[in-house]
Amino acid sequence: MPAYKDTNGTWYASYFVKDHTGRSIRKKKRGFKTKRDADRFIAEQKLKSETNLEMRFDSFVEQYFTDMENRIKLNTMLTKKVIIDLKILPFFGDMKMNQIKVSHVVAWQNELLAYRDENGEGYSPSYLKTVHNQLSAIFNHAHRMYGLPDNPARKAGNMGKEKTREMEFWTKEEYKKFSEQVMDKTITYMAFEVLYWCGIRLGELLALTLEDIDFENKKLRINKSYQRLKGQDVITSPKTEKSNRVIDMPDFLVEEIKGYILGFYKLKKTDRIFPLSKGHLHKEIKKGAEEAGIKSIRVHDLRHSHVSLLIEMGFSALAIADRVGHESIEITYRYAHLFPSKGKEIASRLNLENGVIDDVAEK
């Protein structure tokens, strides 16, 4: 795999790589200023082809993405690449994989922890944790798949912490005040109606097609999600396996959707029935909340609002988890704090079971 001088005075590398069948394929890379640079590149490609952990960190990252590209969703891949390119490669890029120590990871962490922008603000704890987790994922992959002895990022310990934003929600009365403000915007109104009364995710809503609606049996099928990536509409599988589900709809919502569908001209079964952007709905929920005189919440908080409504109506955590597609019932239990008054109600009912009448029970 030699280096050659190109016609424009630069150098190019000619080398072989093996595809998944083991067949050798010749490749070229041009634009090296010196033969030495081209030779270094060829040597690095040889280490990479042998998955030799003498390779540079940035070369292993390329291998990592090659291994993962068919295992994770495109939007997840793009998020990973942004974090790695901006926060990880500048520090570790030219270091050899098998020579990165815990002390290197600690030094990298200290740089991120010390960062301050023009307003004196540092990175949020949740962002720091996300960045560290990505570095650890790369070393874990090297450990599991290619024999790296251990994971220096794990040994260094994490930085930051999980985001613990308090769940926000609207009561049914607050939602009705909001919906009155957007009722004259047909497509926007219907989008919010489905989000609130069915508790689905925004990506699931935007992926809905006519064939997902069973008007006769009053059911809504959720089996895909919508993303806008690199200027293209991308339909993927839902967030988790449990997200594939069929939701029973209330009669009034079925009738609203029927009327809404009649407003389309020659709608195909595979056409999206909510051809909106996420940005549009984020803007409309903020505007509508201001006009209704209620607190502003995120679009995703309508899902929280649906769950809180079902809790208030007395449905079990298992029934709620099945309806909204929670991967684990433990996720549903996180909503319990939305109704602290339930504790008193439970105690009151237990009193009644024991033949005791208290002030709460009499009301």
C-alpha positions in Angstrom: 0.0 0.0 0.0 2.4 2.7 -1.2 2.1 6.5 -1.5 2.3 8.2 -4.9 2.9 11.7 -6.1 -0.2 13.2 -7.8 -0.3 15.3 -10.9 -0.9 18.5 -8.9 2.2 18.0 -6.7 0.4 16.6 -3.7 0.6 12.9 -2.6 -2.1 10.3 -2.5 -2.4 7.0 -0.6 -3.4 3.8 -2.4 -4.5 1.0 0.0 -6.8 -2.0 0.4 -9.7 -2.6 2.8 -11.8 -5.7 3.3 -15.6 -5.7 3.0 -17.9 -7.9 5.1 -17.3 -10.9 2.8 -13.5 -10.6 3.3 -12.9 -9.4 -0.3 -10.1 -6.8 -0.7 -11.2 -3.5 -2.2 -8.7 -0.8 -3.4 -9.2 2.7 -2.2 -7.4 6.0 -2.7 -7.2 9.2 -0.6 -5.7 12.3 -2.1 -4.5 15.7 -0.9 -1.5 14.9 1.3 1.1 17.6 1.3 4.0 15.2 1.9 4.8 11.6 1.3 5.3 11.2 5.0 1.8 12.3 5.7 0.5 9.8 3.1 2.6 7.0 4.6 1.3 7.7 8.1 -2.3 7.5 6.8 -1.6 4.1 5.1 0.0 2.8 8.3 -3.1 3.9 10.3 -5.4 2.2 7.8 -3.4 -1.0 8.2 -3.9 -0.9 12.0 -7.6 -0.1 11.4 -8.1 -3.0 9.0 -6.6 -5.4 11.6 -8.5 -3.7 14.4 -5.2 -3.2 16.1 -5.7 -1.0 19.2 -2.5 0.7 18.4 -4.7 2.8 16.1 -5.6 6.4 16.9 -8.8 7.2 18.8 -10.2 9.0 15.8 -9.7 6.0 13.6 -11.5 3.8 16.1 -14.4 6.2 16.2 -14.8 5.6 12.4 -14.9 1.9 13.2 -17.4 2.4 16.0 -19.8 4.2 13.7 -19.4 1.6 11.0 -20.3 -1.1 13.6 -23.3 0.9 15.0 -24.8 2.4 11.8 -27.4 -0.4 11.3 -28.0 -0.9 15.0 -29.2 2.6 16.1 -31.6 5.1 14.6 -30.4 7.9 12.3 -31.3 10.7 14.7 -29.4 8.9 17.5 -26.4 8.5 15.2 -26.4 12.2 14.3 -26.6 13.2 18.0 -23.6 11.0 18.8 -21.6 12.4 15.9 -22.2 16.0 17.0 -21.1 15.3 20.6 -18.0 13.3 19.5 -16.9 15.8 16.9 -17.2 18.8 19.2 -16.4 17.5 22.7 -14.4 14.3 22.4 -12.3 14.2 19.3 -10.5 17.5 19.9 -8.9 16.0 23.1 -8.5 12.3 22.3 -8.4 12.2 18.5 -4.7 11.7 17.9 -4.1 9.5 21.0 -3.6 5.7 20.6 -6.6 3.7 21.9 -4.5 1.4 24.0 -2.5 4.3 25.6 -5.4 6.3 26.9 -5.4 6.3 30.7 -7.7 7.2 33.5 -5.6 10.3 34.0 -6.3 11.4 30.5 -10.0 11.1 31.0 -9.8 13.1 34.3 -7.9 15.9 32.5 -10.6 15.9 29.8 -13.3 16.1 32.4 -11.6 19.0 34.1 -11.5 21.0 30.9 -15.2 20.6 30.4 -16.0 21.3 34.1 -13.9 24.5 33.9 -15.5 25.8 30.7 -17.5 29.1 31.0 -19.2 31.0 28.2 -19.3 34.8 27.7 -22.0 35.0 30.4 -19.9 32.9 32.9 -22.2 29.9 32.5 -20.8 26.4 32.4 -22.2 23.2 30.8 -25.3 21.8 32.6 -24.9 18.7 34.7 -27.1 16.7 32.4 -25.1 17.7 29.4 -21.8 16.8 31.1 -23.2 13.4 31.9 -24.4 12.9 28.3 -21.0 13.7 26.9 -19.2 11.4 29.4 -21.6 8.6 28.7 -20.8 8.9 25.0 -17.0 8.6 25.6 -17.7 5.6 27.9 -19.8 4.0 25.1 -16.8 4.1 22.7 -14.5 2.5 25.2 -17.1 -0.1 26.1 -17.4 -1.0 22.5 -13.6 -1.4 22.2 -13.6 -3.5 25.3 -16.4 -5.8 24.3 -15.7 -6.2 20.6 -12.0 -5.7 20.2 -10.3 -6.7 23.4 -9.4 -3.4 25.1 -8.5 -4.5 28.6 -10.7 -2.0 30.4 -12.7 1.2 30.1 -10.8 4.2 31.4 -13.9 6.4 31.3 -15.7 4.1 33.6 -12.8 4.0 36.0 -12.6 7.8 36.0 -16.2 8.0 37.1 -18.9 10.1 35.6 -19.4 13.8 35.8 -22.6 15.7 35.9 -25.9 14.1 36.7 -29.2 13.1 35.1 -31.6 15.8 34.2 -34.3 16.0 36.9 -36.7 18.4 35.4 -40.0 18.4 37.2 -42.9 17.0 35.2 -45.3 19.7 34.1 -48.9 19.2 33.0 -52.2 20.8 32.4 -55.4 19.8 34.2 -58.4 19.0 32.0 -59.8 22.5 32.7 -56.5 24.2 31.7 -56.4 22.1 28.5 -59.9 23.1 27.6 -59.0 26.8 28.1 -56.0 26.3 25.8 -58.0 24.4 23.1 -60.5 27.2 22.8 -57.7 29.5 21.7 -56.6 27.2 18.8 -60.0 25.9 17.8 -60.1 28.1 14.7 -56.9 26.5 13.4 -58.2 23.1 12.3 -55.0 21.1 11.8 -53.3 22.6 14.8 -56.4 22.0 17.0 -56.8 18.4 15.9 -53.1 17.7 16.5 -53.4 18.9 20.1 -56.6 17.0 20.6 -55.0 13.7 19.7 -51.9 14.5 21.8 -53.9 15.3 24.9 -56.7 12.7 24.7 -54.5 9.8 23.5 -51.2 10.6 25.3 -49.0 9.8 22.3 -45.6 11.2 21.6 -45.1 14.1 19.1 -43.1 11.9 16.7 -45.9 9.3 16.8 -48.5 11.9 16.0 -46.6 13.4 13.0 -46.2 9.9 11.6 -49.9 9.0 11.6 -51.5 8.0 8.3 -55.1 7.4 7.4 -54.6 3.6 7.5 -53.6 3.9 11.2 -57.2 4.9 12.1 -59.9 2.2 12.5 -63.1 4.3 12.7 -65.4 1.3 13.0 -63.7 0.0 16.1 -62.5 3.4 17.3 -58.9 2.5 17.5 -55.6 4.3 16.7 -52.6 2.3 15.7 -49.1 3.5 16.7 -46.3 1.7 14.8 -43.9 4.4 13.6 -42.4 7.8 14.4 -41.5 10.9 12.4 -38.2 12.8 12.4 -37.0 15.7 10.2 -33.3 15.0 9.6 -30.9 16.8 7.3 -33.9 18.4 5.5 -35.6 15.1 4.9 -38.7 13.5 6.3 -37.7 10.3 8.0 -40.1 7.6 9.3 -38.6 5.2 11.9 -39.8 2.6 14.3 -41.3 4.0 17.5 -39.1 4.8 20.5 -39.3 1.3 22.1 -40.8 -2.1 21.4 -43.7 -1.3 23.8 -44.4 1.8 21.9 -46.0 -0.4 19.2 -49.6 -0.4 20.4 -53.3 0.2 19.6 -55.1 2.9 21.5 -58.9 3.0 22.1 -60.3 6.4 21.3 -63.3 8.2 23.0 -66.3 8.6 20.8 -66.1 12.4 20.6 -62.5 12.2 19.3 -63.4 9.7 16.7 -66.1 12.0 15.4 -63.7 15.0 15.4 -61.1 13.0 13.4 -63.8 11.9 10.9 -64.7 15.6 10.3 -61.1 16.6 10.1 -60.3 13.9 7.5 -63.2 15.0 5.3 -61.3 18.3 4.8 -58.6 16.6 2.8 -58.7 16.3 -1.0 -57.9 12.8 -2.3 -56.1 11.7 0.9 -54.2 8.4 0.4 -54.1 5.8 3.1 -50.3 6.2 3.4 -50.4 10.0 3.5 -49.5 11.7 6.8 -52.6 13.3 8.3 -50.7 15.9 10.3 -48.2 17.4 7.8 -46.8 19.8 10.4 -43.4 20.5 11.9 -42.5 20.1 15.5 -41.4 23.7 15.6 -44.9 24.8 14.5 -46.6 23.0 17.4 -44.0 24.3 19.9 -44.8 27.8 18.8 -48.6 27.3 18.9 -48.7 25.8 22.3 -46.8 28.7 23.8 -48.9 31.2 22.0 -52.2 29.5 22.9 -51.2 29.2 26.6 -50.5 33.0 26.7 -53.8 33.8 25.2 -55.6 31.4 27.5 -53.9 32.9 30.6 -52.5 29.6 31.8 -48.9 28.4 32.4 -46.9 27.5 29.3 -45.8 23.9 29.0 -43.9 21.9 26.3 -45.7 19.8 23.7 -44.4 16.7 25.3 -46.0 17.7 28.6 -49.4 17.0 27.0 -48.4 13.4 27.3 -47.8 14.0 31.0 -51.1 15.7 31.1 -52.9 12.6 29.7 -51.2 10.3 32.2 -52.1 12.6 35.1 -55.7 12.7 33.9 -55.9 8.9 33.9 -54.3 8.8 37.4 -57.0 11.2 38.6 -59.7 9.1 37.0 -58.4 6.1 39.0 -56.9 3.9 36.3 -54.2 1.4 37.3 -50.5 2.0 36.5 -50.5 -1.1 34.4 -53.5 0.1 32.3 -51.9 3.5 31.8 -48.5 2.0 30.9 -50.1 -0.1 28.2 -52.0 2.8 26.8 -49.1 5.3 26.5 -46.4 2.7 25.6 -44.1 2.9 28.7 -41.4 0.4 28.4 -41.6 -0.4 32.1 -44.4 0.2 34.6 -41.8 1.8 36.8 -41.8 4.8 34.4 -45.6 5.2 35.1 -45.0 5.2 38.8 -42.9 8.3 38.4 -46.1 10.3 37.9 -47.4 9.4 41.4 -46.1 12.7 42.8 -48.5 14.7 40.6 -51.3 13.9 43.0 -50.0 14.1 46.5 -53.6 14.3 47.8 -54.0 10.7 46.9 -52.2 9.7 50.0 -54.9 11.2 52.2 -57.6 9.6 50.1 -55.9 6.2 50.5 -55.7 6.6 54.3 -59.4 7.7 54.4 -60.5 4.7 52.4 -58.5 2.4 54.7 -60.3 4.0 57.7 -63.6 3.3 56.1 -62.6 -0.3 55.5 -61.8 -0.5 59.2 -65.1 1.1 60.2 -63.6 4.5 61.1 -65.2 7.7 59.9 -62.9 10.7 59.6 -63.2 14.3 58.4 -61.9 13.5 54.9 -64.4 10.7 54.4 -67.4 12.8 55.5 -66.7 15.5 52.8 
